[in-house]
Amino acid sequence: EDYTKAIQIHPKYADAYANRGQIKFYMNDKQGACEDWRMAEQLGKPNIGDKLRGCK
């Protein structure tokens, strides 16, 4: 919820997408996690590629 608020305030905050993706992954929302990780990568978050390998 806090990461979603951070994204609403600052939509280009790559770390918020990456962290929210991690939470979604642990909550078994793999599709949501992959979407957030892809956005984090697009926004320039380094080292997110390892997480994306499991995404289709």
C-alpha positions in Angstrom: 0.0 0.0 0.0 2.8 2.4 0.8 4.6 1.6 -2.4 1.4 2.2 -4.4 1.1 5.6 -2.7 4.7 6.4 -3.5 4.1 5.5 -7.1 1.0 7.7 -7.3 3.0 10.6 -6.0 6.1 9.9 -8.0 5.2 7.6 -11.0 8.9 7.3 -12.1 10.1 5.9 -8.7 11.8 2.7 -9.9 12.6 1.5 -6.4 8.9 1.6 -5.4 8.0 -0.6 -8.4 10.8 -3.0 -7.6 9.9 -3.3 -4.0 6.1 -3.6 -4.7 6.9 -6.3 -7.1 8.8 -8.2 -4.5 5.8 -8.0 -2.1 3.4 -9.2 -4.9 5.8 -12.1 -5.6 5.7 -13.2 -2.0 1.9 -12.9 -2.0 1.8 -15.3 -5.0 0.8 -12.5 -7.4 3.5 -13.4 -9.9 1.9 -11.6 -12.8 1.6 -8.4 -10.8 5.2 -8.8 -9.6 6.5 -9.2 -13.2 4.5 -6.1 -14.3 6.1 -4.0 -11.5 9.6 -5.4 -12.2 9.2 -4.6 -15.9 8.3 -1.1 -15.1 11.2 -0.8 -12.7 13.5 -1.9 -15.4 12.0 0.5 -17.9 12.6 3.3 -15.4 16.3 2.3 -15.1 16.4 0.2 -12.0 19.7 -1.8 -12.2 20.0 -5.5 -11.4 16.3 -6.2 -11.9 17.0 -8.6 -14.8 17.5 -11.6 -12.5 13.9 -11.3 -11.2 12.5 -10.9 -14.7 14.0 -14.2 -15.8 11.2 -16.0 -14.1 8.6 -13.8 -15.9 6.9 -14.9 -19.2 
